[in-house]
Amino acid sequence: MDQFTPIARFTVPWGQQEIELQEVSFDSGGVPLLRVRIREGRRFTIFDIDAATAHSWGAAMQGWATPQLSARPAVPGEN
């Protein structure tokens, strides 16, 4: 049976999308993947990505978010 390990779960303040991150280890072997699940109402979007893609995606998001956060006041519920 494949194993799913929770990493993080949060809700986007605008739009109320639920985002869940999990590590997925497959019984068939191979490298573990990062599962990104985005729930919008009853619709789900799911990405299974490798570590290199997750690293690039995370770096791009941090590169954008860092100047945005220092340029405006914090939003309630943001971490």
Secondary structure as the mmCIF struct_conf table of DSSP 4:
data_model
#
loop_
_struct_conf.conf_type_id
_struct_conf.id
_struct_conf.beg_label_comp_id
_struct_conf.beg_label_asym_id
_struct_conf.beg_label_seq_id
_struct_conf.end_label_comp_id
_struct_conf.end_label_asym_id
_struct_conf.end_label_seq_id
STRN STRN1 GLN A 3 THR A 11
TURN_TY1_P TURN_TY1_P1 PRO A 13 GLY A 15
STRN STRN2 GLU A 18 SER A 25
TURN_TY1_P TURN_TY1_P2 ASP A 27 SER A 28
BEND BEND1 GLY A 30 GLY A 30
STRN STRN3 LEU A 33 GLU A 40
TURN_TY1_P TURN_TY1_P3 GLY A 41 ARG A 42
STRN STRN4 ARG A 43 ILE A 49
HELX_RH_AL_P HELX_RH_AL_P1 ALA A 51 SER A 70
TURN_TY1_P TURN_TY1_P4 ALA A 71 ALA A 71
BEND BEND2 ARG A 72 ARG A 72
HELX_LH_PP_P HELX_LH_PP_P1 PRO A 73 VAL A 75
TURN_TY1_P TURN_TY1_P5 PRO A 76 GLY A 77
#
